[in-house]
Amino acid sequence: MLTTQRLMTAAKPNVHPSGIRVRTYRTSEQASLAIATEIASLIRKRRAAGRHCILGLATGSTPLRVYSELVRMHRQESLSFINVVSFNLDEYFPISRESRQSYFRFMQENLFDHIDILPENVNVPDGTVSAAKVQAHCHAYEKRIAEAGGIDLQILGIGRSGHIGFNEPGSDRGSRTRLVQLNAMTRSDAANDFSGIANVPTQAITMGVDTILSARRVRLLAFGERKARIVQRALQTSVSKQLPASFLQNHGDVEFIVDASCAGE
Ligand code: GLP
């Protein structure tokens, strides 16, 4: 059996003409183990240097296997998260933390409850603040990222609308954490989770495009045929706010980590 280390080197990145490195793994399982290994190695490197490791985290079905692998490494390979500070990309607005669809709850259940990260080092945009306070909350979120020293490694998924975080088409290159409107495709993709589109919030809080591009490393994960077309467009269209993921073409250290069925196109 291949070790995760060998799997990583097995998938040599192709540098796309856009400048984005694309690593293709046969399966999403292999891709997930490889990215978990990259995260673990960064956490350990920072710890050895007596420093915090600042992670930008994503929700959705795509990173689930990455999180379960990190939990396994914590349990079986003594990977500690004691020096990790995390910032999640986004959260529905408004939403309670107990709500089944809240990203706060998602992160607790799939990662934070099972590792030794300090609760005070966990940051998820707060879907419970009042509408009057949401702007101040977004500014405070940006300030916390800056005070932590900026994000070392940002994990991203991609929505079929081309969004990263909840930066929908039309989002500015210079946008920062803010309240946004969700578009029709995104709400329809979330309809199952909310037992019907009518229950899907129309708004969300998201890190901005510029917040994401300020991360020192960005790793976008996309698995399955369903994502093939939007990934291809993000790589091939010229940079445009109509396709927010295309802004990644201008980042110096970005990789798209895809499986064979996503790479099909
Ligand atoms: C939501 C999240 C995104 C995520 C996207 C894709 O819209 N806000 O951050 O990338 O879903 O989700 P999935 O990974 O389930 O396809």
Residues whose N, C-alpha, C, O or C-beta is under 5 A from the ligand:
A	BS01	GLP	A58 T59 G60 S61 T62 D90 G157 I158 G159 G165 F166
